[in-house]
Amino acid sequence: MGEVQGCYNLGVLYSQGQGVRQDFKKAAELHSKACDGEFVQGCHNLGVSYAQGQGVRQDLKKAKEYFGKACDMGLQIGCDYYKILNK
């Protein structure tokens, strides 16, 4: 319904298995929606999903892309992970 912070929060619950059955694929889908809506933490968490291969096929190029997007939106940890993957 367009509430990107809600998508992010629900994604966190799915990734941690809090109140719902743990489902990394569902978490990645929800974080993708949050990121598409310019919610910076959603982009960061999606980067983590791709870096670790949780809920998605591991893809360090995509992880770097999402960390870069988070960095561009001002999230320092996104910049830090982007630098690590850029080596």
N, C-alpha and C positions, 0 to 999 in steps of 0.2 A: 504494500500500500504506500510505498514511498518513504517510510520512516526508516532511514538508513541506520540510525543508532540502535533501533530495535533489532534490525537484522544482525548487526554486529554483536549485540548482547546475546541474542539467541544462538549465534554461531559459537560464542564462547561457552555457553552452556552445553552445546553439542560436543565441542572439542574436549570438554572436561567431564562429560557425563554427569552433569549436575541437574537432577530433576528429569532427565531424559536419558535414554540409552545412548552411550557414547557413539557418535557417528561422525567420523572425520570428513567424509564426503559431503554430508549435509552442512557441516561447519564451513567447509571451503566454499560451498555454494552461497551460503549466507554472507560470508566475508566478501565474496566477489560482488554481491549486490551492494553491500556497504561501501566498498571501494568505488564501484561505478557511481555511487551517489556522493563521492568525494569525502567520505568519512575516513580520515587518515589511518586510524587504528585497523580498519578493515583491510586496507592495502598492506599494512605491515603484517597482519596475521596471515593474509593470503601469501605473502612472500615466505613466511615461515612454513606454511603448508607445502609450497613447492620446493623449498629447500630440504625439507625432511621427508617429502613424499607421503604426507598424511592426507588421505582423501583425494589426492590427485597423483598423477605419475610424477615422480621426482624430475624436476627440470630447473637446473640452476640458472639458466638464461631467463626464464620467467620469474624466478625468485628475485633475481637482480632487477628485473623490470619493475616489480611491485615494490621492492625496497626503494628503488629510485623514485617512484611515484610518491611514496610516503615521505622520502627526504625532501622532494620538491614542495610538499605541503607543510614542511617545517618540523617533521618528527626526527629528532637527532638519531635515535636508534636505527631508523631506516637508513640514514646516511652512513652510520657505522657498518651496518651489514652490507650495504651497497659497496663500500670500500673493500671489505673483506672479499666479496665475490668478484671484484674488479681486478684482483691480483692474479 
